[in-house]
């Protein structure tokens, strides 16, 4: 198996954080500018949403610049905006986390860029039935267009119901293009485990007997920030306790779960002095190949129903003999 470094995994994770997060920015009224500073000194013409005042809109698709809703590392963008334009200055918007509606401001910035509900969005296109926004990546007060790679498509609720004769849930399903892309990712990941990627449904690990307990770490309900949710998705973490172990131990390491549910040690994420590294790796291999393989039933990660290899983080604690 090719070596997979945790550094690379976290680098890719942080790249995704910057690419897909809808930026909650302080809308104090000061303008943000493009990094390339291409704006001229003429006053920007403010677009209007007047034709949509009082209309309900639902986001039906969120994609990267290439039109896919999946990244190369398995992260799926999911549409979740529902809003009604009350005027050019405010919207009534749904919060999916709290399942409540509330008012939020609309502030025009420049160059068709708005701060809507504390997120910077560039209006790309609007018709009587649809709106397309580009999600603007903000660093401080600087808009970085080269990192603004996410697009949102919203349809009016009337158009969905009375013209398309369907519902938002049906429109949100992954496209044929998404399906083909994931089929290719799965094929590569299962042929070369160094190309493992995060599953839309993560690997499921369950204890086989009472000598083992396992719990998956997840972002707490009161602290569900985007970065935490991404970590839950891209690098699932599991706490494992082994009773009646040969000795007391505590290790954290990454494991590859292949398409058949087999566990393969990748690398330690604990600090170790160079002179102890070889022995530590040997011990961790023994824990994975011995305890974890014997004590856990494992179902591999899957995306669009296709099982594939993925990476998980495991924190394993052994409790010696009767102390358990």
N, C-alpha and C positions, 0 to 999 in steps of 0.2 A: 504494500500500500504506500502510495506517495505520502510524504510528510505534510501534514496540515498544521500550520502554526496558529496558535491562539491570537498572536499579534495581528495576523492577516484577517482573522475572523472579526476581531474588534474594529480593525480599520474599515472593513466593509460595512460593519454595523453602523459606525459613526458616519460613513458616507451616506448611508440610507437615511439616517436621522436628519442630516442636513438637506437631503433631496426631497423627502416626502412630508415633513412636518408642516402643517399649516401654521404659519408663524403668528403667535399671539404677541402683538407688539403694542407698545404704549402709544395710543393715538392722541398725543397732546396737541396736535395741530401743526407741528413742524414738518416740512416737506422732506421726503427722501429722494435721493437722486441716483441715477444709473452710475455704476462704477466708471463707465467710459465717458460720462458727462457729455452725452451727445445732444442734450436738449439745447435749443437756441433760446434767445432772450424773448421771443414772442410768447404771449400768454396762451396757455393751452386751452382748447375748446373743451368744455366739460360735457361729456356724453350724458344723456338722460335715460332714466328707466321709466319715464312717464307712461309709455304704452303698457307697462306691466304693473302699474300701481293697483293694489288690491287683488292681484292674481297670486295664487299659490304655485310655487315651483318645487320640484323634487330633483335632486341630483341622480342621474341614471348611469353615469359612467365617469370614472376617474382613471386617467392613463398617464403613462410617461410620454415623453416627446415622440417616441417611436410608435405610439398608438397601442402599446401593450399595457395591461393592468398589472403584469408581473415583472419583477426585476430579475436580473441574472442570478440573484441569490435567493429567489423564492418568495420575496416579499410581495404580497398582493395589495394593491391600492383598492380601497373600498369606498364607494360613494355613500355619504351619510348626511348631506345637507338638505334641509327642507326649510323653505322660507317664503315669506310674503313681503313684497315691497310695499311699504306704507306710503313712501314718498321718495324723493331723491336723497333724503337725509336719514332715513331709518328703515329698518326691516323688523319683522316679527320672525324669529328664527328658532328652530327646534334644537334642543340640546340632547343628543342621544345618550349621554352619560347619565343625566338626571331625569330624562324622559319628560322634560318640561319645555314650554314655550316662553320666550321672553323677548323684550325689545333690545335692539342693538343699533349703534350708529352706523351711518355711511358717510365717509369723509373722502372727498375727491382730492387726489394728490397731484398727479400730472400725467400726461401721455396715456390717457385711458386707464390709469392705475387708481384704484380705490382701496380704502381701508374699510372693509365690511366685516362687522362683528369682530374687530381687532385682528383681522387677517388681511394681508396685502394681496389683492387680486387685480390682474389686468384684464379688462374687458376685450376679448378677442373678436366676438361676434354675437349679435343678438338679432333674432327674428321675432315675429309675433308669438311664436310657440317655444322658442329655445334661447338659451344663453350659454356661451362658452367663455370660461375664465381661465387664465393662466395664473397658477399659484406662484407668487413672487417670493424668492428666497431673500431674506433680509439679514444682513450682518451689521449689528449696531443700527445705524440709520442709512446704510448703503444697500441699494437694491442690486443684486448680482444676477444679471439676466442669464449668464452662462450656466448657472446652477438652478435656474427656475425652469424645471423640466417636467412639471406636473400640470395636467390640464383637467378641468372639471366641465362636464356637460350637464345642464339642467333642462328639463322639459316642464312646460306648464302642466298642472294637474288636469286641466280641461283637455289638453291635447292627448295626454296619456289615456284618459278615460273615453273620450268621445270621438277621437280621430283614430288613434292606434287600437282602441278597444282592448286594452290590456291593463296591467298594473305595474307599478314601479319594480316590484320584486322580480317580475319576469324579465324586465329590461336590464336589470343589474347583473344577470348571469354572465359569466365569462364568455367572450366571443370565440368564434372558430379560430381566429388568429391566436388568441390566448391558449386555446387547447393544443394547437399544433406546436406552439412554443414550449409548453410544459412537457409535451410528449418527447421533444428533443432533449430538454434538460434531464428528464428522467432517464432516457437512454444513455446519456453521457455519464450521469451520476452512478448508474448501476454497472457501467463498464469500467469506470475509473473512480474509485471512492474519493480521490482528491477533489472531485467535482461535486461532492455532496452539497445539498442545499436545504434550506429550512422548509419544512413541510407545512402546508396550509392546515393540515391536521398533524400535530406533532406526534412523535413516538409515544407509545403508551407502555409504561413499565408497571407491572403489578407483582406484589410478593407472592411467592409460591407456597410459603409456609410461615409459621409464627416466629421463626428465627430471624425474620427480616421484615422491616417496615420501610416504606418509601413514601415520600410526599413531594409533590412538585411545588417549587417556589413560584409564586405569582405576585405581580404588583398589587398592593393592597387597594381596596376599594376607595379609600380616602386619599390615595396618592397615585391615581391612575394618570400619570403624565405620559405624553407621547413616547418619550425615550424609554420609560419603563415598559410600556406595552410592546414596543419594538423588541426590547430585550427578551420579554416573555416569548415572543414569536420566533425570533431568529436564533436565540441560544437558550433553549429551555434548560432549567436547572432542577436537579432532583437531590433531595436529602435522603440518604440511605443509612439505616442503622442495622448492623449485623450483631446478633446476640450469640453468646457462646463462641466467640471468635478465639483464635489461637493466642491472641494477645490484644491489648488495647492499642488502637491506632486511629488516626484521623487524617484523611487525605482528600484533596480536591484535584480533579483531573478531567480532561475531555475524553469522550468516548464516541466512536462512530457506531451508529446503529445502521446496519446494512439493510438492503431491501427484503431480506428474509428474517430480519429481527435478530441477527447475530451481533453481539457486542464486541467491538475491537478497540483496544486501548490506543489513544492518540498521543497525549502528552500530559505531564503533570503541570499544574498551575500553582503549586507550592514552591516557595524558594528552597533550594537545596545547594549545599556546598558541592563544589565540583567533585571532591573525593568520594561523596556519598551518592552522586547522581546515578551511577550505573546500578547500584544496589536498590535505590529507590524505584527506578524504572522496572527492575526485575520484580520487586514487591507489588507494584501496581498492576503489572501484567498478571501476576498470580491472583490478585483480588478480582480482577475482571474475569479472567478465565476460570477461576475457581468459584468464589462466593457468588458473584453477580450472575454468572451464567447458570449456576445451580439453583439460585434462590429467586430468580426473577422470570416471569413470563413477559415476553417483549413483542409488541406489535410495531412494525416500522412506521415511520412518518409517511404521509401520502399527500398528494396534491391532485385535485380533480379526480380522485379515486384511484390514482396510480401510486403504488408503494415505491419508495426510493430511499437511498441512503441519506442520512442527516447527522449532524453533530449535536451532542448534548453535553452539558456540564454536570458532573456528579460529585457530591460531597459525601464521602463514605466514612462512617464511624464504626469501629469495631469495639465491642465490649467483651472482655475476657470472661470466660467461664460463668460461675455462679453470680458474678456481679450484675449480670443481665437480669 
